[in-house]
Amino acid sequence: MVSRREFLTATVALSGLTGAALTGRWSRAAAQQRVGEDDLLGAADFGNLTLLHVTDIHAQLKPVYFREPAVNIGVGAVAGLPPHVSGADFLKLYEIEPGSRDAYALTSDDYSALARQYGKMGGLDRIATIVRRARAERGEDNVLLFDGGDTWQGSYTANATAGQDMIRTMALLKPDAMTGHWEFTYGTERVNEAIEGLGFPFLGSNIFDKEWNESAFEAWRMLERGGARVAVIGQAFPYTPIANPSWLIPTWSFGIRDEEIARHVGEARAAGADLVVLLSHNGFDVDRRLAAKVEGIDIILTGHTHDALPEPVLVGQTLLIASGSNGKFVSRLDLDVSGGALKDFRYTLIPVFSDIIAPDAAMSTEIDAVRAPYETELSRVLGQTEGLLYRRGNFNGTWDDLILDALLEERDAEIALSPGFRWGTSLPAGEDITVEQLHNAVAMTYPAAYRSTMTGETIRAILEDVADNLFNPDPYYQQGGDMVRVGGMGYAIDPAKPIGSRISKMTVLATGEAVDPARDYVVAGWASVNEGTEGPPIWEVCESYLAAHPVVTPTRNRSVEIAS
């Protein structure tokens, strides 16, 4: 007899399910220049339950450009495994035609040229169309929509409204549950206030009240759809007080707490759950390890690391679903849940091409309404770029280089540091750099651009610490985003080495001299997690720099040497 694991493994291996089939389908349609909304959204009538998943929208209400990473290094047991595959290797792995719409959506290959051809992606009004159509075709009582978090932060209007623009618009989608990460950077009081008005559960099984050492949020919720009892467990980003300021949320503690997840899985099964879903903001590699440790989870809807994979990854009997970021994709899982268990599934990673999917009228109206008070400022032009501005990737991106140049010049520093945030949209060559585009890269609640002195040894220790957060072979110790971006200095890194020995060849670019461990250097940076950090907000620093340099000419950054 074929076990369920063998069946699912064979199904994924042989057909890639609907995800791979759809990829091929709209590749062929794109090649023939006849892609329509039905090509992207059409789905066979399968099973009795549909799950929709969005995550890491980062407050992007409108369609955007977002370049996927050219470098996404995996270490240890996950080296070379999805999602640590990029560019041509990604295209080959998933049998995607170079130059196709799928290649544009899922990789960085030839991005600038393909962006001109295929345009922007995402937009909450297009996502609303996808959700509305799924509910109409399947029946509202047969569909669940989950939001994986990082929804309320990442734009000018989100910063101006403390996330209310996103809360107001997302309400039209009627999610069934969400969890969070950057949401917490609005502070305890604002988070509590916002959650009270959501109208659906904000789940966080791994967030505890420090004083009472008990759950600070609802851990899980039983939902009934499609004749099935579905338990959804929420998992917020476990290292929020480390990656972000702990002083903003002083009464809450976080952590992976997989023993709590196991306990809640047991509770859910005892309560009659036919399907157990983990709505997670752990990051893909953390969820991959967690799936191997905790039995009884059918599906993990993963977030935080912004990975977009056209097929599920199977770990034991658990499906891992990666739905990308910035509203570029919606994951759809059509499930056969019967006899108290998941029997079969079909998966589609829906690419949200804004030139193909019609906007939902009600959502468009709401988006225009929340943006209206800010439109004049949003459209104010600060400069123009002659090359692609992007951030996402393990090391420096051209958006980061612009920010670093601004810090070096405007704060009169020798070395500049910029955090390796994964959020931040892209901007093709020839486009205006507007206030909106700048804030898509810097909008946050602790934006002070500091200026201080650090010894060469301190700078090296910072690089080593961040590198370990990114490249520790045990994903449970990976606590943040990508590598800190560095300006005015070059260095070499070997991700495969242990902490303390990854960083070498630190060099001051202006002089070509080696960084002296004992010497003090003037260092500028921003987004310090330390309370009381002083300095102008980073957007003011960048605006001042652009006033003096209104035309930006990005160049390939060769100051970071990566061991192969």
Secondary structure, 3 states (H helix, E strand, C coil): CCCHHHHHHHHHHHHCHHHHHHHHHHHHHHHCCCCCHHHHHCCCCCCCEEEEEECCCCCCCCCEECCCCCCCCCCHHHCCCCCCCCHHHHHHHCCCCCCCHHHHHHCCCCHHHHHHHHCCECCHHHHHHHHHHHHHHHCHHHEEEEECCCCCCCCHHHHHHCCHHHHHHHHHHCCCEECCCHHHHHCHHHHHHHHHCCCCCEECCCCEECCCCEECCECEEEEEECCEEEEEEEECCCCHHHHCCHHHCCCEECCCCHHHHHHHHHHHHHCCCCEEEEEECCCHHHHHHHHHHCCCCCEEEECCCCCECCCCEEECCEEEEEECCCCCEEEEEEEEEECCEEEEEEEEEEECECCCCCCCHHHHHHHHHHHHHHHHHHCCEEEEECCCECCCCCCCCHHHHHHHHHHHHHCCCCEEEEEECCCCCEECCCCEEEHHHHHHHHCCCCCEEEEEEEEHHHHHHHHHHHHHHHHCCCHHHCCCCEEEEEECEEEEECCCCCCCCCEEEEEECCCCCECCCCCEEEEEEECCCCCCCCCCEHHHHHHHHHHHCCEECCCCCCCEEECC
